[in-house]
Amino acid sequence: MEYKELYKLAEGMLEKAYAPYSKFQVGAALLTKEGEVFTGVNVENASYGATICAERTAFVKAISEGHRDFTAIAIASSGGEAYPCGICRQFMFEFSDDLDIITSKDGENLNITNIKDLLLHGFRL
């Protein structure tokens, strides 16, 4: 799958996000090494700590279906370019230390960053 197509899938998820508190909707599309795609959105909660990010939603869906190897994740937001938070970076690193992160400022021109560049010295047991 082309990264542009993956990003468009993430963008298409924005309307499904549940963000009544921040009004900051995020959509993600995760590509497995087998070529399957799992999408996710952020789901906020009145108890802010219970909020889950779009990236982790996509990962949890894929992992619950038995996938463990991932190639790339595209992230779109209602507020311009958005990168994964620290918790998401460590969560993603657990399953792929060579994951491409796809973002965009304008929905057309993609920015590709690797998880190794966003999470230096990621934690491993």
C-alpha positions as CSV (number, residue, x, y, z in Angstrom):
1,M,0.0,0.0,0.0
2,E,1.2,3.5,-0.9
3,Y,1.8,5.8,2.1
4,K,-0.5,8.4,0.5
5,E,-3.3,6.0,0.5
6,L,-2.6,5.0,4.1
7,Y,-2.6,8.7,5.1
8,K,-6.0,9.2,3.4
9,L,-7.4,6.3,5.4
10,A,-6.2,8.0,8.6
11,E,-7.8,11.2,7.5
12,G,-11.1,9.5,6.7
13,M,-11.2,8.3,10.3
14,L,-11.3,11.8,11.8
15,E,-15.1,12.0,11.8
16,K,-15.3,8.9,14.0
17,A,-13.1,10.3,16.7
18,Y,-14.7,10.9,20.1
19,A,-13.1,14.2,21.3
20,P,-15.8,16.2,23.1
21,Y,-13.3,17.7,25.6
22,S,-10.3,18.7,23.5
23,K,-12.2,19.0,20.1
24,F,-8.9,17.6,18.7
25,Q,-9.8,14.6,16.5
26,V,-7.1,12.1,15.5
27,G,-7.3,9.3,13.0
28,A,-4.7,6.6,12.4
29,A,-4.1,3.8,9.9
30,L,-1.6,1.1,10.7
31,L,0.0,-1.1,8.1
32,T,1.0,-4.7,9.0
33,K,3.9,-6.4,7.3
34,E,1.3,-8.7,5.7
35,G,-0.3,-5.7,4.0
36,E,-3.4,-5.5,6.2
37,V,-4.6,-2.1,7.6
38,F,-6.1,-1.4,10.9
39,T,-7.6,2.0,11.7
40,G,-8.2,3.9,15.0
41,V,-9.4,7.1,16.5
42,N,-8.8,8.9,19.7
43,V,-11.5,8.2,22.3
44,E,-11.6,10.7,25.2
45,N,-13.0,10.3,28.6
46,A,-14.2,12.6,31.4
47,S,-11.5,10.9,33.4
48,Y,-8.7,12.1,31.2
49,G,-6.3,9.3,32.1
50,A,-8.8,6.8,30.5
51,T,-8.4,8.5,27.1
52,I,-6.8,6.4,24.4
53,C,-5.0,7.8,21.4
54,A,-5.8,6.9,17.8
55,E,-2.4,5.2,17.4
56,R,-2.9,2.8,20.3
57,T,-6.5,2.1,19.2
58,A,-5.2,0.9,15.8
59,F,-2.4,-1.1,17.4
60,V,-4.8,-2.8,19.9
61,K,-7.2,-3.7,17.1
62,A,-4.4,-5.3,15.1
63,I,-2.8,-7.0,18.1
64,S,-6.1,-8.5,19.1
65,E,-6.4,-10.0,15.7
66,G,-3.0,-11.7,16.1
67,H,-0.7,-9.2,14.3
68,R,2.7,-8.4,15.8
69,D,4.8,-7.0,12.8
70,F,4.1,-3.5,11.5
71,T,5.6,-1.4,8.8
72,A,4.0,2.1,9.0
73,I,1.4,4.2,10.7
74,A,-0.3,7.3,9.3
75,I,-1.6,9.9,11.6
76,A,-4.0,12.7,10.7
77,S,-5.6,15.3,13.0
78,S,-8.2,18.0,12.9
79,G,-5.6,20.5,14.1
80,G,-2.8,20.2,11.6
81,E,0.2,17.9,11.7
82,A,0.3,15.7,14.8
83,Y,3.0,13.4,16.1
84,P,2.4,10.5,18.5
85,C,2.6,11.3,22.2
86,G,5.3,9.7,24.4
87,I,3.1,6.8,25.6
88,C,2.2,6.0,22.0
89,R,5.9,6.1,20.9
90,Q,6.9,3.6,23.6
91,F,3.8,1.5,22.8
92,M,4.6,1.4,19.1
93,F,8.3,0.7,19.8
94,E,7.3,-2.5,21.7
95,F,6.1,-4.0,18.4
96,S,8.3,-2.3,15.8
97,D,11.6,-0.6,16.3
98,D,11.7,0.3,12.6
99,L,8.2,1.8,12.1
100,D,7.6,4.6,9.6
101,I,5.4,7.4,11.0
102,I,3.5,9.3,8.3
103,T,2.1,12.8,9.0
104,S,1.2,15.8,6.9
105,K,0.7,19.6,7.5
106,D,-1.6,20.0,4.5
107,G,-3.0,16.5,3.8
108,E,-1.1,16.3,0.5
109,N,2.7,16.5,1.2
110,L,3.7,13.7,3.5
111,N,6.4,13.8,6.2
112,I,7.9,10.4,7.0
113,T,9.8,9.9,10.3
114,N,11.0,6.7,11.8
115,I,10.1,5.7,15.3
116,K,13.8,5.5,16.1
117,D,14.1,9.2,15.4
118,L,11.1,10.0,17.6
119,L,12.0,7.7,20.5
120,L,15.7,7.7,21.1
121,H,16.9,4.8,23.2
122,G,13.4,3.2,23.4
123,F,12.9,1.0,26.5
124,R,13.2,-2.8,26.2
125,L,13.1,-5.5,28.9
